[in-house]
C-alpha cells in the first residue's frame, strides 16, 4: 500500500503540483475515480475542475487493448488500428460518442465545459496500468490547443510513465513501482465511485473554487 485512499493520494499529488499554482490551469479528471483525485487537487490549488470524457476503442479481438480513443468532438487511432476494419472503427466511434454525450449531460447538465485554449491542462486519474488510453487522451486534449498538457497520477509503472512523457509536456507521478499488476493494490481503500458521488464532487469543487476566487477579487 502507498496511499490510504484516493483523497490521500490527491493531497499528496496537490503538493507535487503546487509549482503550477500561478499558471492559468484547468484540472481534467477522468471519471469516476479520477474525480476524487481532481476534487482535492482543484480545491488545494484553486483550479477549475472539469471531466475529460473519453473512451477507448478496443481491438476487435482483444477489447482490453486500446487501438484508439473517442472524445465528444474528436477521435484518434493508434498504428494498431490498421488491424481493424474501418467499418468496425466507425461503428465503435458512433456508439461510444452516443454514450459520451449521455455522460456529458449527466455530469455537466447545461453547463458548457471550460475552454482549454491557451491553458495549462492537468489531466488526473487515480493511477495508470499500461498508459495506452491516457496516451490517446493526451493526444485528444492537444486538439483543444492548450498551452501545455501535464499528466498527474499517484501511481504508474515506469514504462507507462515513459510512454506518456513522450506525448505530454510533463508527467507528475508519485510512485513508479516496477512490480505492478493493478492500480488498486497501491491503495488501502479503493472502492468503486458512483456517478452520483463523482457529480457531487465536481459541483462541490467548482462551487468552492468560484467562492474563493470571488473572495480574492473583492479584497
HELIX and SHEET records of a PDB file:
HELIX    1   1 UNK A    6  UNK A   16  1                                  11    
HELIX    2   2 UNK A   18  UNK A   20  5                                   3    
HELIX    3   3 UNK A   33  UNK A   45  1                                  13    
HELIX    4   4 UNK A   79  UNK A   83  5                                   5    
HELIX    5   5 UNK A   86  UNK A  108  1                                  23    
HELIX    6   6 UNK A  132  UNK A  142  1                                  11    
HELIX    7   7 UNK A  158  UNK A  165  1                                   8    
HELIX    8   8 UNK A  183  UNK A  186  5                                   4    
HELIX    9   9 UNK A  195  UNK A  218  1                                  24    
SHEET    1   A 5 UNK A  48  UNK A  51  0                                        
SHEET    2   A 5 UNK A  25  UNK A  29  1                                        
SHEET    3   A 5 UNK A 120  UNK A 125  1                                        
SHEET    4   A 5 UNK A 148  UNK A 155  1                                        
SHEET    5   A 5 UNK A 170  UNK A 175  1                                        
SHEET    1   B 3 UNK A  55  UNK A  59  0                                        
SHEET    2   B 3 UNK A  62  UNK A  70 -1                                        
SHEET    3   B 3 UNK A  75  UNK A  77 -1                                        
END                                                                             
